């Protein structure tokens, strides 16, 4: 190839411009590489221009020197452009990411060969240079053993690819971080705290490094454990069952793998006489290693809510002493405040307006406090129902599945109630309710309401009428019913509900 003509120089310059534009678009972090190529390209263009002037004015000696420089800078430019096209554009597009050291070695060897050819064209004895450089290299190798060890380590790491860019690793001192770059002398690791650790490559080769969550042919998953303690008086089988059902229930916790599912184990019983609790561990597999603390928090929240719903308190160390001045009068006052809070919650349920104060008091004592953490299902569509929930704090989303499609239909916030048809008729749940924030609520079971129905069966007629009107109100908006059609619909639904309520509570 004749590199000294203006046509060749123009072609190389156009290729350089196209390559630079593609690299800036596809891989802007490699802009420094294209800047280096730009220097050689400019030098090459200058030598070609000088050659044209030298030929025009017959400067033979200058022309010979500049021709050799033109060949050197031209071929370096071509090799640099080829390395960018192959290693930075083509191979990454094909899903291959060769180590950067391979590209550097390719460029280094090519430039050394070109410089040797250029020196021979200037009648320089390259044999003596090689012999002298071998002696100098030996002297330098003795004085730079540590640096050379790091360089060799960098080459080894990139060639065998035991550690790759993007891997999460744990060093021998316990520090964890993501591999950002493997350079000739050191490896750059970025921690979760946004700190950067510079580790000499020789240290990585000589130490035991843990690559977090990495297994051959398997998805990235790192096993995590959360410890908690529960009093001896609670059966371990019961604790394990409650916790596993909560953690494996949908919707799944963010960044927690479905396979293998989260599990709970009883690790040990306290071995001394001071502690009176058993040690448990929740184990799950983390899919996004950088979010370990956030995911641990989400798991703990669901764990705590599940234990609270099951009335399983976390253990209190036996060495801790509580002094309580909770006398009879104080207890009665607290109980009265709790009953009043429950009665106020019950009075938010419209169809219970038919109850007397004594009946409110009776039901209030039977209510079961329940906590659902954010993201948990309060109710699931088509599940068997036998009670309703009275929300006192928090908010939730209403989802309905139809024709294999799950759609969000509403948002609800406390104070409100859900599941009234489950309480009065035992009808399956018509929607799935998912807590969008932590939800505190009371659960009213059908058995606790049945005693009042048995004593005053006449109230079910008014209850059925109120429920019918509530259901028709929704249909009126959707179907645009007029007043006459609305009243007729209320009557039909009321009769239908009355029959179902009487049957459900055994009044027939």
Backbone torsions as a table, in degrees:
resi	resn	phi	psi	omega
1	UNK	NA	130.4	177.7
2	UNK	-87.5	109.7	-174.8
3	UNK	-93.3	-2.2	-173.2
4	UNK	-96.1	4.5	179.5
5	UNK	-93.4	155.5	179.5
6	UNK	-67.6	-31.0	179.0
7	UNK	-63.8	-47.3	178.9
8	UNK	-62.9	-43.1	179.4
9	UNK	-61.5	-39.3	179.3
10	UNK	-65.3	-41.0	179.5
11	UNK	-63.0	-45.7	179.8
12	UNK	-62.6	-39.8	-179.7
13	UNK	-65.3	-40.3	177.9
14	UNK	-64.7	-43.4	177.7
15	UNK	-60.4	-40.2	178.2
16	UNK	-61.1	-45.6	-179.2
17	UNK	-62.5	-43.6	179.9
18	UNK	-64.6	-44.2	-179.8
19	UNK	-63.3	-41.9	179.5
20	UNK	-62.1	-41.1	179.5
21	UNK	-65.6	-42.7	179.2
22	UNK	-64.5	-42.4	-178.6
23	UNK	-65.9	-38.7	179.2
24	UNK	-64.6	-33.0	-179.5
25	UNK	-79.9	-46.0	-173.0
26	UNK	-83.6	-43.0	-173.8
27	UNK	-139.0	74.5	-176.2
28	UNK	-64.6	-18.8	180.0
29	UNK	-70.4	-10.8	179.9
30	UNK	-100.7	23.8	-179.5
31	UNK	-62.2	-31.7	179.6
32	UNK	-62.1	-32.4	178.9
33	UNK	-66.0	-43.6	-177.7
34	UNK	-70.2	-28.0	175.9
35	UNK	-64.5	-40.9	178.6
36	UNK	-62.8	-40.5	178.5
37	UNK	-64.8	-35.3	-178.8
38	UNK	-61.1	-38.6	179.1
39	UNK	-61.4	-46.8	179.6
40	UNK	-65.2	-38.9	-178.7
41	UNK	-64.5	-41.6	178.8
42	UNK	-65.2	-42.8	177.7
43	UNK	-61.0	-40.7	179.7
44	UNK	-63.7	-45.3	-179.9
45	UNK	-62.5	-38.6	178.2
46	UNK	-63.6	-42.0	179.9
47	UNK	-64.8	-37.4	178.7
48	UNK	-65.3	-41.1	178.1
49	UNK	-63.3	-42.5	179.2
50	UNK	-62.8	-39.9	179.2
51	UNK	-60.8	-40.8	-178.9
52	UNK	-64.8	-42.1	176.5
53	UNK	-65.0	-41.9	-178.7
54	UNK	-63.0	-39.5	178.7
55	UNK	-68.2	-36.2	-178.3
56	UNK	-68.2	-39.0	-179.3
57	UNK	-98.8	8.0	175.7
58	UNK	60.0	44.9	175.2
59	UNK	-90.0	86.4	-170.2
60	UNK	-68.7	-43.4	-177.4
61	UNK	-67.6	-47.2	178.4
62	UNK	-63.0	-36.4	-178.5
63	UNK	-61.7	-41.1	-178.8
64	UNK	-64.6	-42.2	-179.5
65	UNK	-66.3	-45.3	-176.1
66	UNK	-69.0	-32.3	178.6
67	UNK	-61.7	-44.4	178.9
68	UNK	-63.5	-41.1	177.2
69	UNK	-65.5	-35.1	179.2
70	UNK	-65.4	-43.3	177.2
71	UNK	-62.2	-42.4	-178.8
72	UNK	-62.9	-53.6	-178.0
73	UNK	-68.0	-33.9	178.8
74	UNK	-65.0	-47.3	-179.8
75	UNK	-68.1	-35.9	176.4
76	UNK	-62.0	-42.5	178.0
77	UNK	-61.2	-44.6	-179.9
78	UNK	-62.9	-45.0	-179.6
79	UNK	-64.0	-42.4	178.3
80	UNK	-60.8	-44.8	179.3
81	UNK	-63.6	-40.2	178.2
82	UNK	-63.0	-40.8	179.7
83	UNK	-64.4	-39.2	178.0
84	UNK	-65.2	-46.6	-178.0
85	UNK	-62.3	-42.1	-176.3
86	UNK	-78.3	-53.5	-170.2
87	UNK	-85.2	-28.1	-175.9
88	UNK	-103.3	-22.6	-175.9
89	UNK	-114.8	-55.9	-172.8
90	UNK	-70.6	-55.7	-175.6
91	UNK	-62.4	-45.6	175.7
92	UNK	-60.0	-33.2	177.9
93	UNK	-66.0	-29.4	178.6
94	UNK	-87.9	5.3	179.1
95	UNK	86.1	10.5	179.5
96	UNK	-107.9	133.3	178.8
97	UNK	-125.7	82.1	-178.2
98	UNK	-65.5	151.6	178.5
99	UNK	-57.8	143.6	-178.8
100	UNK	-64.5	-26.1	179.7
101	UNK	-64.9	-32.9	178.5
102	UNK	-62.8	-42.9	177.2
103	UNK	-62.9	-43.2	179.8
104	UNK	-63.9	-40.7	178.4
105	UNK	-64.7	-40.6	178.3
106	UNK	-59.7	-46.4	-180.0
107	UNK	-66.6	-43.9	-177.6
108	UNK	-61.0	-48.1	-179.8
109	UNK	-64.4	-40.9	-179.6
110	UNK	-63.0	-42.3	-178.4
111	UNK	-68.7	-38.4	177.6
112	UNK	-61.4	-43.5	179.6
113	UNK	-63.9	-42.9	179.7
114	UNK	-63.3	-42.2	179.1
115	UNK	-63.5	-39.8	177.3
116	UNK	-61.6	-43.5	179.2
117	UNK	-64.2	-41.0	-179.6
118	UNK	-64.7	-40.4	178.5
119	UNK	-64.4	-38.3	178.3
120	UNK	-66.4	-34.2	177.0
121	UNK	-66.1	-24.7	175.5
122	UNK	-91.4	13.4	179.0
123	UNK	61.7	36.3	176.1
124	UNK	-94.3	134.0	-179.9
125	UNK	-77.5	101.1	-177.8
126	UNK	-73.9	-19.3	-179.7
127	UNK	-63.8	-44.1	-179.6
128	UNK	-67.3	-34.9	178.4
129	UNK	-64.3	-41.6	179.7
130	UNK	-63.2	-43.5	-179.4
131	UNK	-64.2	-44.5	179.2
132	UNK	-63.8	-43.5	-178.6
133	UNK	-64.3	-31.0	178.4
134	UNK	-65.2	-41.0	177.9
135	UNK	-65.5	-45.9	-179.8
136	UNK	-62.2	-40.6	179.8
137	UNK	-62.1	-40.6	178.7
138	UNK	-63.1	-41.9	179.3
139	UNK	-64.9	-44.1	179.6
140	UNK	-64.0	-37.0	-177.8
141	UNK	-62.7	-35.1	178.9
142	UNK	-67.7	-40.3	-176.8
143	UNK	-81.7	-18.7	-176.3
144	UNK	-119.1	41.5	-177.2
145	UNK	-61.3	-44.3	-177.3
146	UNK	-63.4	-44.4	-179.5
147	UNK	-64.5	-43.6	178.7
148	UNK	-64.3	-36.1	177.0
149	UNK	-62.3	-39.6	177.7
150	UNK	-67.0	-38.9	179.4
151	UNK	-65.6	-45.6	178.0
152	UNK	-62.4	-38.9	177.2
153	UNK	-62.0	-41.0	177.3
154	UNK	-62.8	-40.7	177.4
155	UNK	-63.4	-44.6	-179.3
156	UNK	-63.1	-42.9	-178.7
157	UNK	-62.8	-39.8	-176.8
158	UNK	-80.1	-28.8	-179.9
159	UNK	-76.9	-47.8	-179.6
160	UNK	-82.8	-13.0	174.3
161	UNK	55.3	35.4	175.4
162	UNK	-67.3	-34.2	173.0
163	UNK	-120.9	128.9	-176.4
164	UNK	-118.8	159.3	175.5
165	UNK	-63.4	131.2	-177.0
166	UNK	101.8	-16.1	177.9
167	UNK	-69.4	142.7	171.1
168	UNK	-95.2	122.8	-175.8
169	UNK	-125.1	156.8	175.3
170	UNK	-119.5	123.0	-180.0
171	UNK	-78.8	171.1	-178.1
172	UNK	-63.2	-27.5	179.1
173	UNK	-83.9	2.0	177.2
174	UNK	96.4	-10.2	178.8
175	UNK	-66.7	139.5	178.9
176	UNK	-119.8	147.3	178.3
177	UNK	-172.2	171.0	-179.3
178	UNK	-100.1	132.2	179.9
179	UNK	-70.5	115.2	-179.4
180	UNK	-93.4	-35.3	-176.0
181	UNK	-161.7	142.0	174.0
182	UNK	-114.1	110.7	-177.1
183	UNK	-102.6	-178.8	-177.7
184	UNK	-61.8	-43.1	-172.8
185	UNK	-101.3	-31.6	-174.4
186	UNK	-145.1	169.4	176.6
187	UNK	-115.9	135.9	-178.5
188	UNK	-97.7	124.5	-178.9
189	UNK	-122.5	129.1	178.8
190	UNK	-105.5	124.5	-177.7
191	UNK	-87.0	173.7	178.0
192	UNK	-67.2	-22.1	179.8
193	UNK	-83.9	7.4	-177.7
194	UNK	66.6	26.0	171.4
195	UNK	-94.8	157.1	-180.0
196	UNK	-116.5	128.7	177.7
197	UNK	-108.4	128.4	176.0
198	UNK	-101.7	114.8	-176.3
199	UNK	-114.9	121.9	175.9
200	UNK	-57.8	139.3	-177.2
201	UNK	-62.1	-33.6	179.2
202	UNK	-64.1	-32.0	177.9
203	UNK	-67.5	-38.6	178.6
204	UNK	-64.2	-36.0	-178.7
205	UNK	-73.7	-31.9	-175.8
206	UNK	-91.7	-9.5	-176.3
207	UNK	-105.5	162.4	173.5
208	UNK	-87.9	109.8	-176.7
209	UNK	-106.0	132.3	176.7
210	UNK	-97.9	124.2	173.7
211	UNK	-94.7	111.3	-170.9
212	UNK	-70.8	130.6	172.0
213	UNK	70.9	9.8	-173.6
214	UNK	-102.4	122.0	173.7
215	UNK	-136.5	148.7	-176.5
216	UNK	-63.3	123.3	176.0
217	UNK	71.2	12.9	-177.6
218	UNK	-120.4	154.3	177.1
219	UNK	-67.3	159.1	-179.0
220	UNK	-71.1	111.8	179.9
221	UNK	-147.4	128.3	-178.1
222	UNK	-118.2	128.1	-176.4
223	UNK	-74.7	131.0	179.7
224	UNK	-123.3	152.8	179.9
225	UNK	-132.2	140.6	175.7
226	UNK	-126.2	123.2	-176.2
227	UNK	-95.8	144.4	172.5
228	UNK	-154.1	163.3	-176.6
229	UNK	-125.6	141.2	178.6
230	UNK	-132.5	144.9	-177.4
231	UNK	-57.2	149.6	179.0
232	UNK	-57.6	-28.1	-172.3
233	UNK	-70.4	-9.0	177.7
234	UNK	-100.1	129.4	-179.0
235	UNK	-61.6	125.8	179.5
236	UNK	-55.7	-37.1	179.3
237	UNK	-61.1	-39.0	179.8
238	UNK	-67.0	-43.4	178.9
239	UNK	-60.5	-48.6	-177.4
240	UNK	-61.9	-42.8	-178.8
241	UNK	-64.0	-45.6	-179.2
242	UNK	-62.1	-46.7	-176.1
243	UNK	-67.3	-44.8	-177.8
244	UNK	-65.5	-38.9	178.0
245	UNK	-62.8	-40.2	-179.3
246	UNK	-68.2	-42.5	-176.0
247	UNK	-74.7	-27.5	-178.6
248	UNK	-93.1	-7.0	-178.8
249	UNK	-71.3	152.8	175.5
250	UNK	-89.4	153.7	0.3
251	UNK	-73.0	148.5	-177.3
252	UNK	-66.0	150.5	177.6
253	UNK	-71.7	138.1	-178.4
254	UNK	-56.2	132.0	176.5
255	UNK	70.7	14.1	176.0
256	UNK	-106.9	125.1	-177.3
257	UNK	-67.7	144.6	176.1
258	UNK	-80.7	-28.9	-179.4
259	UNK	-130.5	120.4	-6.6
260	UNK	-70.5	152.3	-176.9
261	UNK	-73.3	158.3	174.9
262	UNK	-59.6	145.5	-179.5
263	UNK	-139.5	163.3	179.9
264	UNK	-124.9	138.0	179.5
265	UNK	-132.5	149.5	173.4
266	UNK	-91.9	110.1	-172.9
267	UNK	-77.0	-44.1	-172.5
268	UNK	-169.9	162.3	169.1
269	UNK	-102.8	150.9	-178.8
270	UNK	-58.0	132.0	-173.7
271	UNK	-93.5	-5.3	178.5
272	UNK	-113.4	-179.9	-176.4
273	UNK	-93.6	0.6	-177.5
274	UNK	-89.3	-37.3	-175.9
275	UNK	-98.3	139.8	-177.4
276	UNK	-122.0	50.4	-179.4
277	UNK	-145.3	164.4	177.0
278	UNK	-102.2	149.7	-179.0
279	UNK	-97.2	129.2	179.6
280	UNK	-122.9	160.8	176.0
281	UNK	-140.8	133.4	169.6
282	UNK	-96.0	125.4	178.6
283	UNK	-115.3	131.6	175.6
284	UNK	-143.5	168.8	-176.9
285	UNK	-112.7	120.0	-175.1
286	UNK	-85.1	130.3	-178.8
287	UNK	-97.9	-20.8	178.8
288	UNK	-123.7	96.1	-168.7
289	UNK	-63.8	-29.8	-178.3
290	UNK	-68.5	-19.4	-177.1
291	UNK	-103.8	40.2	-175.7
292	UNK	-66.3	-44.9	-178.2
293	UNK	-65.7	-42.4	179.3
294	UNK	-62.0	-44.2	-178.8
295	UNK	-68.6	-39.7	175.3
296	UNK	-56.9	-40.3	179.6
297	UNK	-64.6	-43.8	179.4
298	UNK	-63.2	-40.4	178.9
299	UNK	-65.8	-42.5	179.7
300	UNK	-63.6	-38.4	179.8
301	UNK	-63.2	-44.6	179.4
302	UNK	-68.9	-36.8	177.5
303	UNK	-60.7	-47.8	-178.3
304	UNK	-63.2	-43.3	-179.9
305	UNK	-63.4	-39.4	179.6
306	UNK	-64.5	-44.0	178.7
307	UNK	-65.3	-37.6	-179.9
308	UNK	-66.0	-41.2	179.3
309	UNK	-63.6	-32.8	-178.9
310	UNK	-89.2	6.9	-178.9
311	UNK	56.9	41.0	177.0
312	UNK	-111.8	100.5	-178.5
313	UNK	-77.2	147.4	172.1
314	UNK	-66.7	147.4	-174.1
315	UNK	-67.9	145.5	174.6
316	UNK	-106.9	130.4	179.7
317	UNK	-54.0	137.2	-176.2
318	UNK	-65.4	-21.8	-178.6
319	UNK	-78.8	-9.6	-178.6
320	UNK	-83.1	135.7	-175.6
321	UNK	-114.7	128.6	177.6
322	UNK	-112.3	130.8	175.2
323	UNK	-112.5	118.3	-174.1
324	UNK	-123.2	126.4	176.2
325	UNK	-95.8	36.8	-175.1
326	UNK	-79.2	81.7	179.9
327	UNK	-80.6	-179.4	-175.2
328	UNK	-61.3	-44.7	-178.9
329	UNK	-62.4	-42.0	-179.8
330	UNK	-65.8	-42.6	179.2
331	UNK	-62.0	-43.4	-179.9
332	UNK	-63.2	-39.1	179.7
333	UNK	-65.6	-42.2	178.6
334	UNK	-65.6	-39.8	177.9
335	UNK	-62.9	-41.1	-179.7
336	UNK	-64.5	-40.5	178.1
337	UNK	-64.8	-38.8	178.3
338	UNK	-65.8	-42.1	179.1
339	UNK	-63.7	-41.8	179.2
340	UNK	-63.1	-38.8	177.5
341	UNK	-63.5	-38.5	179.9
342	UNK	-70.8	-39.7	179.2
343	UNK	-63.8	-40.9	177.4
344	UNK	-61.7	-37.7	176.7
345	UNK	-65.4	-41.5	179.1
346	UNK	-63.9	-34.9	-177.7
347	UNK	-71.8	-9.9	172.5
348	UNK	-78.4	-8.2	179.4
349	UNK	-92.6	108.6	-171.5
350	UNK	-58.2	-41.8	-174.1
351	UNK	-76.8	-2.5	175.3
352	UNK	-95.9	11.0	177.2
353	UNK	-62.1	-18.3	-177.8
354	UNK	-75.8	-9.2	-176.2
355	UNK	-79.9	151.1	173.7
356	UNK	-85.3	170.8	179.6
357	UNK	-62.3	-39.3	178.6
358	UNK	-64.5	-37.8	179.0
359	UNK	-70.1	-37.9	173.7
360	UNK	-58.7	-44.0	-179.4
361	UNK	-61.2	-42.5	-178.9
362	UNK	-63.1	-47.0	-177.6
363	UNK	-68.9	-36.2	-178.1
364	UNK	-58.6	-37.2	-179.3
365	UNK	-69.7	-20.6	-177.4
366	UNK	-92.8	-11.3	-177.4
367	UNK	-63.0	140.4	179.8
368	UNK	-106.1	117.2	177.1
369	UNK	-67.3	136.6	-176.7
370	UNK	-137.9	140.8	175.7
371	UNK	-119.9	133.9	172.4
372	UNK	-123.0	127.2	178.9
373	UNK	-79.5	164.4	-178.6
374	UNK	-56.4	130.6	178.3
375	UNK	93.0	-3.3	179.6
376	UNK	-88.7	152.1	175.6
377	UNK	-81.4	123.3	173.3
378	UNK	-83.3	-43.0	175.0
379	UNK	-136.9	154.0	178.2
380	UNK	-124.1	133.3	-177.3
381	UNK	-56.1	135.1	177.7
382	UNK	76.0	1.4	175.6
383	UNK	-71.0	153.6	175.6
384	UNK	-62.3	141.4	-175.6
385	UNK	-128.5	143.8	177.2
386	UNK	-150.5	23.9	179.7
387	UNK	-176.4	176.8	178.4
388	UNK	-126.8	162.9	179.7
389	UNK	-112.7	134.9	176.6
390	UNK	-110.0	108.3	-177.3
391	UNK	-82.2	124.6	178.3
392	UNK	-107.5	-25.3	176.6
393	UNK	-146.2	149.3	175.0
394	UNK	99.6	-174.4	-179.3
395	UNK	-146.5	163.6	-176.7
396	UNK	-150.9	166.5	178.2
397	UNK	-114.9	145.2	179.3
398	UNK	-106.0	121.4	-179.2
399	UNK	-119.9	138.8	179.1
400	UNK	-126.7	130.2	177.9
401	UNK	-101.9	129.6	176.3
402	UNK	-149.6	134.4	179.4
403	UNK	53.4	46.6	176.6
404	UNK	63.2	19.3	178.4
405	UNK	-124.0	130.7	-178.2
406	UNK	-102.1	121.2	-174.8
407	UNK	-126.2	139.2	174.7
408	UNK	-84.2	126.7	-175.0
409	UNK	-111.8	-20.7	-177.5
410	UNK	-165.3	161.1	169.4
411	UNK	-116.3	137.8	178.6
412	UNK	-126.7	149.8	-179.5
413	UNK	-135.8	150.9	176.6
414	UNK	-69.2	148.3	2.0
415	UNK	-86.2	133.5	176.1
416	UNK	-162.4	-178.3	177.5
417	UNK	-141.7	154.0	-179.6
418	UNK	-140.7	150.1	175.1
419	UNK	88.7	25.6	-177.0
420	UNK	-65.0	-32.4	178.7
421	UNK	-68.6	-31.9	175.6
422	UNK	-65.2	-36.7	179.1
423	UNK	-70.7	-43.4	-170.4
424	UNK	-91.5	-28.2	-175.9
425	UNK	-126.6	-11.6	-176.4
426	UNK	74.8	14.2	-178.4
427	UNK	-66.4	144.1	178.1
428	UNK	-59.5	156.3	-179.0
429	UNK	-62.4	134.4	-176.8
430	UNK	-89.0	-9.5	-178.5
431	UNK	-155.3	166.5	173.7
432	UNK	-100.8	128.5	179.7
433	UNK	-109.6	121.1	-177.8
434	UNK	-117.3	127.7	-179.6
435	UNK	-69.8	125.2	176.6
436	UNK	-91.2	-19.1	168.7
437	UNK	-138.2	168.1	177.7
438	UNK	-56.0	129.7	-175.5
439	UNK	-113.9	123.8	171.6
440	UNK	-103.7	129.4	-175.9
441	UNK	-152.3	170.3	172.9
442	UNK	-113.3	145.1	177.7
443	UNK	-111.5	124.8	177.9
444	UNK	-106.3	115.2	-177.3
445	UNK	-88.0	150.8	-179.5
446	UNK	-59.2	-37.3	-178.6
447	UNK	-65.1	-32.4	179.8
448	UNK	-76.3	-19.9	178.9
449	UNK	-93.4	-18.2	-173.8
450	UNK	-66.1	-35.3	-178.7
451	UNK	-58.4	-40.8	178.8
452	UNK	-68.5	-40.1	178.5
453	UNK	-62.8	-40.3	-179.2
454	UNK	-65.6	-37.5	-179.1
455	UNK	-75.9	-35.4	-178.7
456	UNK	-130.2	73.1	-177.3
457	UNK	-64.6	-19.8	-178.0
458	UNK	-68.7	-18.7	-177.5
459	UNK	-73.1	-15.1	-177.8
460	UNK	-69.4	-23.8	177.5
461	UNK	-66.1	-43.4	178.6
462	UNK	-69.1	-38.4	178.7
463	UNK	-62.5	-44.3	-179.8
464	UNK	-63.7	-36.0	178.8
465	UNK	-67.0	-42.2	179.7
466	UNK	-65.0	-44.0	179.3
467	UNK	-64.1	-38.0	178.9
468	UNK	-64.4	-43.6	179.2
469	UNK	-64.3	-37.2	178.5
470	UNK	-64.4	-41.0	179.7
471	UNK	-69.6	-38.0	-178.6
472	UNK	-70.2	-32.3	177.9
473	UNK	-56.2	-41.3	178.6
474	UNK	-66.5	-43.3	-179.8
475	UNK	-67.0	-31.3	-179.7
476	UNK	-61.2	-41.6	179.3
477	UNK	-68.6	-40.5	-176.0
478	UNK	-75.5	-43.7	-174.9
479	UNK	-100.0	-2.2	179.1
480	UNK	54.8	55.3	-179.8
481	UNK	-78.3	144.4	173.8
482	UNK	-83.8	179.4	-173.6
483	UNK	-63.5	-42.5	-178.6
484	UNK	-66.3	-45.2	179.1
485	UNK	-65.3	-35.9	178.5
486	UNK	-63.1	-46.4	-179.5
487	UNK	-64.3	-39.5	179.1
488	UNK	-64.8	-40.5	179.5
489	UNK	-65.7	-40.1	178.1
490	UNK	-60.0	-42.8	-178.5
491	UNK	-64.7	-42.9	-179.3
492	UNK	-63.5	-48.5	-177.5
493	UNK	-67.7	-36.4	-179.6
494	UNK	-61.8	-44.7	178.7
495	UNK	-63.6	-42.6	-179.6
496	UNK	-63.2	-43.5	179.1
497	UNK	-67.0	-37.0	-179.9
498	UNK	-60.0	-42.5	178.8
499	UNK	-64.7	-43.7	-178.2
500	UNK	-67.1	-38.8	-179.8
501	UNK	-66.7	-43.6	-179.8
502	UNK	-62.3	-40.7	179.5
503	UNK	-67.7	-42.4	-176.6
504	UNK	-64.1	-38.1	-178.0
505	UNK	-95.8	9.0	174.3
506	UNK	68.4	37.4	-178.9
507	UNK	-94.3	-8.3	177.7
508	UNK	-80.9	NA	NA
